[in-house]
Amino acid sequence: MAIRLGVFDSGVGGLSVLRAIRAQIPAQPVLYFADQVHVPYGSRPAEEVRRFAEGITRFLLAQGAGLIVVACNTASAAALKHLRQIFPHISFVGMEPAVKPAAETTQTGIVGVLATPATFQGALYASVVERFANGVTLLQDTCPGLVQQIERGDLDTHETRLILENALLPMLERGIDTVVLGCTHYPFVIPLIQEIVGAEVQVIDPAPAVARQTGRLLAERGALASGSEAGELRLFTSGDPKRLAALLPRLLGEVAPVHRVEWSDDEIRLVD
């Protein structure tokens, strides 16, 4: 029997993961949570992000989710281990910076990584680097302000280009041939990134791999929805539902109901 997926992020970034999930397993019912009142997560303390992630997980489970996709690199780095301890009977899929495939495919041995400060400082990133990046030079940049630009839907403005050029042009001068996107917001600006770095530089979007892992877990549980018709999709935001709904056609390629929620201490209640 098919189960609902619960997918969450600090904002619209997780829609890049949801887009990949809808492409690969379109019939699976999905509940998506955007914690836009707290976006961005990347500059927040890990303990605060853990509290948010736990509260969102409890809300999604109460709404009927049976498997949780943490579609946020910062939340995965800060909270994935914690969530698995708190909810031992729930399966979680998290984000991991795609350093391994980058290290396996780079020809120059120099890879650019774009991610938030919290992702770079987390144990998960350190572990991935230690395991897979031997002999590879990683050039890192936090792209200050880029998440906020994408949250506004400013995917190809002059300001967005400047943020990316400031990050990528110094990396190009040092010889990168691969760019790893370590934030789920960043796939929405892949066209602009590719313009800046050129077609010869590979840009790695982790979302398809996360969607495949989600499908594998569902299949193992006998909970994978079959068929090509789009399954149920409901969205929740702690921010402005109208703003999120207006971005859905552009970022997700479909529309769906968006419900408003409010935080009360560390709990979430449905408003409408």
C-alpha positions in Angstrom: 0.0 0.0 0.0 1.4 3.4 -1.0 2.3 5.8 1.8 2.6 9.5 1.9 6.0 11.1 1.7 6.8 14.0 4.0 9.3 16.4 2.4 10.7 19.5 4.1 13.1 22.3 3.7 13.6 25.8 5.1 11.9 27.2 2.0 11.5 26.5 -1.7 14.9 24.7 -2.1 13.4 21.3 -1.4 11.1 21.8 -4.4 14.2 20.8 -6.5 14.1 17.4 -4.7 10.3 17.2 -4.9 10.6 17.9 -8.7 12.9 15.0 -9.1 10.6 12.8 -7.0 7.6 13.7 -9.0 9.6 12.9 -12.2 10.6 9.5 -11.0 7.6 8.3 -8.9 4.8 10.7 -9.9 2.0 8.7 -8.3 3.4 8.9 -4.8 1.3 11.1 -2.5 3.5 13.9 -1.0 3.2 16.4 1.8 5.7 19.3 1.5 6.7 21.7 4.3 8.5 25.0 3.7 9.6 26.7 7.0 9.8 30.1 5.3 9.4 32.1 8.5 12.9 30.7 9.5 14.6 30.7 6.1 17.5 30.5 5.6 18.7 27.8 7.9 22.3 28.0 6.8 23.5 30.7 9.2 21.5 29.3 12.2 23.0 27.3 15.1 22.8 23.5 14.7 20.7 23.1 17.9 18.1 25.6 16.6 17.9 23.7 13.2 17.5 20.4 15.1 14.5 21.9 17.0 12.9 23.0 13.7 13.5 19.7 12.0 12.0 17.7 14.9 8.9 20.0 15.1 8.4 19.7 11.3 8.8 15.9 11.4 6.2 15.6 14.2 3.8 17.8 12.1 4.3 15.8 8.9 3.8 12.5 10.8 0.6 13.8 12.3 -0.6 14.7 8.8 -0.1 11.1 7.7 3.5 10.9 6.3 5.1 7.5 6.6 8.6 8.4 5.3 10.5 11.7 5.6 12.8 13.3 3.1 14.9 15.9 4.7 15.3 18.0 1.5 17.7 20.5 3.0 21.5 20.1 3.3 21.7 22.2 6.4 18.9 20.3 8.2 20.5 17.0 7.1 23.9 18.1 8.4 22.5 19.3 11.7 19.5 17.0 12.4 19.4 13.8 10.4 21.2 11.7 13.1 19.0 13.3 15.8 15.8 12.6 13.9 16.7 8.9 13.4 17.3 8.6 17.2 14.0 10.4 18.1 11.9 8.5 15.5 13.6 5.1 15.3 10.6 3.5 13.4 10.5 6.1 10.6 12.7 5.9 7.5 14.5 9.2 6.6 16.3 10.2 3.4 18.7 13.1 3.8 20.9 15.2 1.6 24.7 14.5 1.3 27.0 16.9 -0.6 27.8 15.0 -3.9 31.6 15.0 -3.3 31.9 11.3 -4.1 30.6 11.5 -7.7 32.6 14.8 -8.2 35.8 13.2 -7.0 35.2 10.2 -9.2 34.6 12.2 -12.4 36.9 15.2 -12.1 39.8 15.3 -14.6 41.6 18.3 -13.1 41.3 17.1 -9.5 39.9 20.5 -8.6 36.2 20.7 -7.6 34.1 23.7 -6.5 31.5 23.2 -3.7 28.7 25.7 -3.1 26.9 25.3 0.2 25.8 27.1 3.3 28.1 27.8 6.3 26.3 25.2 8.4 26.7 22.5 5.8 30.5 23.2 5.5 30.9 23.2 9.3 28.9 19.9 9.9 30.3 16.5 10.7 28.4 15.0 7.6 30.4 17.2 5.2 33.7 16.4 7.0 32.9 12.7 6.8 32.2 12.8 3.1 35.4 14.8 2.4 37.4 12.4 4.5 36.0 9.3 2.8 35.9 10.4 -0.8 38.0 13.5 -1.5 41.5 12.0 -1.1 43.8 13.7 -3.7 41.1 16.1 -4.8 41.2 19.9 -4.1 37.9 21.3 -2.9 37.3 25.0 -3.3 34.4 26.1 -1.1 32.0 29.1 -1.2 28.9 30.0 0.8 27.3 32.2 -1.8 26.0 34.8 0.7 22.5 36.0 -0.2 21.8 33.4 -2.9 19.2 31.5 -0.9 17.2 34.7 -0.3 17.4 35.5 -4.1 16.0 32.1 -5.0 13.3 32.4 -2.3 12.1 35.6 -4.1 12.1 33.8 -7.4 15.1 36.0 -8.7 16.7 33.2 -10.6 18.4 35.2 -13.3 18.7 38.7 -12.1 21.9 40.9 -12.1 22.3 40.5 -8.4 22.0 36.7 -8.5 24.6 36.6 -11.3 27.0 38.7 -9.3 26.7 36.4 -6.3 27.5 33.4 -8.5 30.3 35.1 -10.4 31.9 36.1 -7.1 31.9 32.4 -6.1 32.7 30.8 -9.4 35.1 33.0 -11.3 38.0 32.6 -8.7 37.3 28.8 -8.8 37.5 28.8 -12.6 40.9 30.6 -12.4 42.2 27.7 -10.2 41.0 25.1 -12.7 37.7 23.5 -11.5 36.0 21.2 -13.9 33.2 20.2 -11.6 30.7 22.1 -9.4 28.9 20.4 -6.5 25.6 22.0 -5.4 25.5 21.5 -1.6 22.2 23.4 -1.0 18.8 22.3 -2.4 18.0 25.9 -3.5 20.9 26.0 -5.9 19.7 23.7 -8.7 17.1 26.4 -9.6 20.0 28.5 -10.8 21.9 25.8 -12.8 21.2 27.5 -16.1 22.9 30.7 -14.8 25.8 28.6 -13.2 26.3 26.8 -16.5 26.4 30.2 -18.3 29.2 31.4 -16.0 31.3 28.2 -15.9 30.8 27.0 -19.5 29.6 23.8 -20.9 32.9 22.0 -20.2 32.3 22.2 -16.4 30.1 19.6 -14.9 27.4 20.8 -12.5 26.2 18.1 -10.1 22.5 18.2 -8.9 22.0 15.7 -6.1 18.2 15.7 -6.4 17.8 12.8 -8.9 20.0 10.5 -6.7 17.9 11.4 -3.6 14.7 10.6 -5.6 16.1 7.2 -6.6 17.0 6.4 -2.9 13.5 7.4 -1.9 12.0 5.1 -4.5 14.2 2.2 -3.4 13.1 2.6 0.3 9.5 2.8 -0.7 9.8 -0.3 -2.9 11.5 -2.3 -0.1 8.5 -1.5 2.1 6.0 -2.4 -0.6 4.8 1.2 -0.4 5.7 2.5 -3.8 2.7 4.0 -5.7 2.4 2.8 -9.3 1.2 4.6 -12.3 2.0 7.8 -14.2 -0.9 10.0 -12.9 0.2 12.7 -10.5 -0.5 11.7 -6.9 -1.8 13.8 -4.1 0.3 16.9 -3.4 -0.3 19.3 -0.4 2.1 22.0 0.7 2.4 23.8 4.0 4.4 27.0 4.8 5.1 28.9 7.9 5.5 31.9 5.6 3.1 33.4 3.0 1.1 30.8 1.2 0.3 33.1 -1.7 4.0 33.7 -2.4 4.8 30.0 -2.3 1.8 29.2 -4.5 2.9 31.8 -7.1 6.4 30.2 -7.4 5.1 26.6 -7.9 4.5 26.7 -11.6 8.0 28.0 -12.2 9.9 25.9 -9.7 7.9 22.7 -9.6 6.0 22.8 -12.9 2.6 22.2 -11.2 0.2 23.8 -8.8 -1.3 22.4 -5.6 -3.0 23.7 -2.4 -0.7 25.6 0.0 -1.8 25.7 3.7 -0.5 28.2 6.3 0.9 27.0 9.6 2.2 28.7 12.7 4.9 27.9 15.2 4.0 28.0 18.9 7.1 27.3 20.9 8.5 24.2 19.2 5.1 23.0 17.9 3.3 23.6 14.6 -0.4 24.2 14.2 -2.4 24.3 11.0 -4.0 27.7 10.4 -5.8 27.2 7.1 
